[in-house]
């Protein structure tokens, strides 16, 4: 299993030494700047895909709702004497 650990720059040396001292850690190495930028781009792309999937699901749900023969609705009326809103299902 591979694990990515985000450590502050000023604590990187201590963090790397602590990881290397653990017996179950096979290899610990810092990422290059190019790898960090690639990782950030991949995270951003994944977030864009999730947003796109949400929007497409919402649009398809609204489109299919347009074809329902019986639409869900809430009827509401105002009672004249008290100006109170009364909801009927």
C-alpha positions in Angstrom: 0.0 0.0 0.0 1.2 3.5 -0.8 0.4 6.4 1.5 0.9 10.1 0.8 1.7 12.2 3.8 1.5 16.0 3.7 4.2 17.5 6.0 5.0 21.2 6.4 8.3 22.2 4.8 9.9 23.3 8.0 9.2 19.9 9.6 10.0 17.8 6.5 13.4 16.6 7.7 12.0 15.4 11.1 9.0 13.8 9.4 11.1 11.9 6.9 13.4 10.6 9.6 10.4 9.6 11.7 8.9 7.7 8.8 12.2 6.0 8.0 12.6 4.8 11.6 9.4 2.8 11.5 10.0 -0.9 10.8 7.0 -1.4 8.6 7.9 1.5 6.2 9.7 0.1 3.2 10.6 3.4 1.5 10.1 7.1 2.3 11.1 9.7 -0.2 10.0 13.3 -0.8 8.0 14.2 -4.0 9.6 16.4 -6.6 8.1 19.7 -7.3 6.8 18.4 -10.7 5.2 15.5 -9.0 3.5 17.8 -6.4 2.1 20.0 -9.3 0.9 16.9 -11.1 -0.8 15.6 -7.9 -2.5 19.0 -7.4 -3.7 19.0 -11.0 -5.1 15.5 -10.7 -6.9 16.4 -7.5 -8.4 19.5 -9.3 -9.4 17.4 -12.3 -11.1 14.8 -10.0 -13.1 17.6 -8.3 -14.2 19.0 -11.7 -15.4 15.5 -12.7 -17.4 15.1 -9.5 -19.0 18.6 -10.1 -19.7 17.7 -13.7 -21.4 14.4 -12.7 -23.5 16.2 -10.1 -24.7 18.8 -12.6 -25.4 16.2 -15.3 -27.4 14.1 -12.8 -29.4 17.1 -11.7 -30.1 18.1 -15.3 -31.2 14.6 -16.2 -33.5 14.4 -13.1 -35.1 17.7 -14.0 -35.5 16.6 -17.7 -37.1 13.3 -16.7 -39.5 15.1 -14.3 -40.7 17.2 -17.2 -42.1 13.9 -18.7 -44.0 12.8 -15.6 -47.7 12.7 -16.3 -48.7 13.5 -12.8 -46.5 16.3 -11.2 -46.0 16.7 -7.5 -47.4 20.0 -6.2 -48.3 21.8 -3.1 -51.3 24.0 -3.2 -51.4 26.9 -0.8 -54.1 29.5 -0.1 -54.3 32.6 2.0 -57.2 32.9 4.4 -58.7 36.3 4.0 -59.5 37.2 7.6 -56.2 36.4 9.2 -53.8 36.7 6.3 -52.3 33.4 7.5 -50.8 31.0 5.0 -52.5 27.6 5.0 -50.9 24.7 3.1 -52.9 21.8 1.6 -51.2 18.6 0.3 
